[in-house]
Amino acid sequence: MQKFNEIINAEQNSDQKTDATEEELKQFSAAYKAVEQIQNEAQQDMQKIITNNNLTIIRYQEILMAIQNNPELQQKLQQLFEE
């Protein structure tokens, strides 16, 4: 995990260097592709769940932002989770 993070940081920031071997770079590439696929699948699953609950993605994001910016809403949501 540490090497993965080192490589990704080096790719994203040209000021950082990595001493990764060719084999490690191949392993990184394979892992990165797998992570990307998992993220895409999770995104699709989340979108299905949102729409299956009669919300649009935009409305879901609006509600999420409101919750993040309002401690009272956070508390109400926490109570709903506990029920």
Secondary structure, DSSP 8 states (H G I E B T S, - for coil): -HHHHHHHHHHH-TT------HHHHHHHHHHHHHHHHHHHHHHHHHHHHHHHTT--HHHHHHHHHHHHT-HHHHHHHHHHHH-
